[in-house]
Amino acid sequence: MRNVPAGTKGTYSFTVADQHLANATDPSDPTLLPVLASKEMMLAMEFAAMDAMRAFLDPGETSAGIAFDVQHLAATPPGHRVRAEAELVKHEGKRLEFKVRAFDETDQIGSGTHARGVIDSAKFSERVKAKIKKAQ
């Protein structure tokens, strides 16, 4: 991986659809509401961080999320547009740390930090295959 300068930014946007809602996880649970699920907001933040670092990866490299510390601040109804932003704040070796935020059309809906690790795609795939084989 080439050096990623602090301040490098990435974004990711999507429109909230039924599959992104908290109650889509288990429609039989009346306590789950028809608003954007926290996991979907965090995934958008993760995609924004990936966007920020993509141009700096060497061939055969990818990244994996390794830590999240995020607050979900406001509800977002279906049909609203969500925009996630990530800004690199620290790069040490194969670990990159980002400040992440998410917004809908009217509010900031989330903020926090996210860390990603740079990994060798082939080695990672081999470890996953070995784990699958071991479980059989």
C-alpha positions in Angstrom: 0.0 0.0 0.0 1.2 3.4 -0.9 1.1 6.1 1.8 -2.3 7.6 2.2 -2.1 11.3 3.2 -4.0 12.3 6.3 -7.1 14.2 5.2 -7.9 11.9 2.3 -11.6 11.7 1.9 -14.2 9.3 0.5 -18.0 9.2 0.2 -20.8 6.8 -0.4 -24.5 7.6 -1.0 -27.7 5.6 -1.3 -31.5 6.0 -1.1 -33.1 4.2 1.9 -35.2 1.3 0.6 -37.3 -1.3 2.4 -34.3 -3.7 2.8 -32.3 -1.0 4.6 -34.9 -0.6 7.4 -34.5 -1.9 11.0 -37.8 -3.8 10.8 -36.5 -5.7 7.7 -34.2 -7.7 9.9 -37.2 -9.4 11.6 -40.6 -8.2 10.4 -42.3 -10.2 13.2 -40.7 -8.0 15.9 -42.9 -5.0 16.6 -40.1 -3.2 18.4 -38.1 -2.8 15.2 -39.0 0.4 13.5 -39.4 1.3 9.7 -36.4 3.6 9.7 -32.8 3.2 8.5 -31.0 0.4 10.5 -27.8 1.3 12.3 -26.0 -1.5 10.5 -26.9 0.0 7.1 -25.6 3.4 8.2 -22.4 1.8 9.4 -22.0 -0.1 6.1 -22.3 3.2 4.2 -19.5 4.7 6.5 -17.4 1.6 5.7 -17.9 2.0 2.0 -16.9 5.7 2.3 -13.7 4.7 4.0 -13.0 2.1 1.3 -13.6 4.8 -1.3 -11.0 7.0 0.4 -8.3 4.4 0.3 -9.0 2.5 -2.9 -6.6 4.5 -5.2 -3.7 3.7 -2.8 -4.0 -0.1 -2.7 -1.4 -2.1 -4.6 -2.5 -4.9 -6.9 -3.7 -7.9 -4.9 -4.5 -5.9 -1.8 -7.9 -5.1 -0.4 -9.0 -4.0 3.1 -11.2 -5.3 5.9 -13.1 -3.4 8.6 -11.5 -4.0 12.0 -13.1 -1.5 14.4 -16.1 0.8 14.7 -17.0 3.3 17.3 -20.2 5.0 16.0 -23.2 6.8 17.3 -26.5 6.7 15.4 -27.9 10.2 16.1 -31.2 10.5 14.1 -33.8 8.4 12.3 -34.0 8.3 8.5 -37.3 7.3 6.8 -37.6 5.3 3.6 -37.0 7.2 0.4 -34.5 9.6 1.9 -31.0 10.0 0.5 -28.1 9.1 2.8 -24.5 10.3 2.3 -21.6 8.9 4.3 -18.2 10.6 4.5 -14.9 9.3 5.7 -11.7 11.2 6.3 -8.4 9.6 7.1 -7.0 10.7 10.4 -4.2 8.2 11.0 -2.2 5.7 8.9 0.2 3.4 10.6 1.5 0.5 8.6 -1.5 -1.6 7.4 -4.0 0.1 9.8 -5.9 3.2 8.7 -8.2 5.1 11.0 -11.1 7.3 9.7 -13.4 9.9 11.1 -16.8 9.0 9.7 -20.1 10.8 9.5 -23.5 10.2 7.8 -26.2 12.6 6.8 -29.7 12.4 5.4 -31.5 15.2 3.6 -32.1 17.1 6.8 -29.8 16.0 9.6 -26.4 14.5 10.5 -27.5 11.0 11.4 -24.3 9.5 12.6 -20.7 10.1 13.6 -17.7 8.2 14.9 -14.5 6.4 13.9 -13.8 3.4 11.8 -10.5 1.5 11.3 -9.6 -0.7 8.3 -6.7 -3.1 7.8 -4.9 -3.7 4.5 -4.8 -7.3 3.6 -3.4 -9.6 0.9 -6.5 -10.8 -1.1 -5.1 -14.2 -2.0 -3.9 -15.0 1.5 -7.2 -14.0 3.0 -9.1 -16.2 0.5 -6.9 -19.2 1.4 -7.5 -18.7 5.2 -11.3 -18.6 4.5 -11.1 -21.7 2.4 -9.1 -23.5 5.2 -11.7 -22.5 7.8 -14.6 -23.8 5.6 -12.8 -27.1 5.1 -12.0 -27.4 8.8 -15.7 -26.9 9.7 -16.9 -29.6 7.3 
